[in-house]
């Protein structure tokens, strides 16, 4: 909620925890990706990334449940199913946006990636707050 042009303290803290959780999940994703390529010897970066993404997604879910939204009063499997559905939908939207931006419109892929990632972050926060870890 906005109060006199400022975000109320509890919402700001939750948003800060969301950003911190996303950074940790991203670091785990990248760490596992690097491990898969450099230590485990996977030859395909795509396959290595696909496997690593699951670690990042799992870390994001655990962090969201216990640290960001602190909604442990709901069944974990129901939350996990909604979380995976949300993230699958957002991943498809991210991919479609990047496809349209780069392949159809012929704009720079880095700018498209940044744009898609900003949209992904906003949708992720809203979806988690309203659909996955909601109070009702």
Beta strands, then each sheet from edge to edge (+ up, - down):
strand 1: 2-3
strand 2: 6-7
sheet 1: 1+ 2-
end
